[in-house]
Amino acid sequence: MNPVMTVEDLNRFLDTDFPEVHTDGRVFEVVSVGPGTAVMRFDPLPRHLRPGATVSGPALFALADVTAYVTLVSHIGPVALAVTTNLNINFLRKPEPKPLECRCRILKLGKRLAVLDAEISAAGDTDIVAHATATYSIPPK
């Protein structure tokens, strides 16, 4: 399954259809797409941090959710009304307050539902700090 949208298409789609994702500056950026996959970068701001010099759980959850959504639409086209029906996340390690990457892959892409798997790690590192699975509802055409 090959993507139908490029990195540039996806970043532009987020800018135009979901400008609230950049309310206080660009923190999310699509960096790559491939067959059944996508990768996003997250540059946390001070508001995304918690005491103890760590990135907050809600920020990691948002990164997993946005990356899963981007992975899905990169393969089905710019469907703004595809929505999360479930997202389960496991926090595995303390993420340092530095750029993170989320690598996501499509496990199943049906007509009405998609199931995706996401792994978050520090940019350039292989140690996973969080793992998530997401299910999205795809609206009828």
Secondary structure, DSSP 8 states (H G I E B T S, - for coil): ---SS-HHHHHHHHHHH-GGGGTTS--EEEEEEETTEEEEEE---GGGEETTTEE-HHHHHHHHHHHHHHHHHHHH---TT-EEEEEEEEE-S---SS-EEEEEEEEEE-SSEEEEEEEEEETT---EEEEEEEEEE----
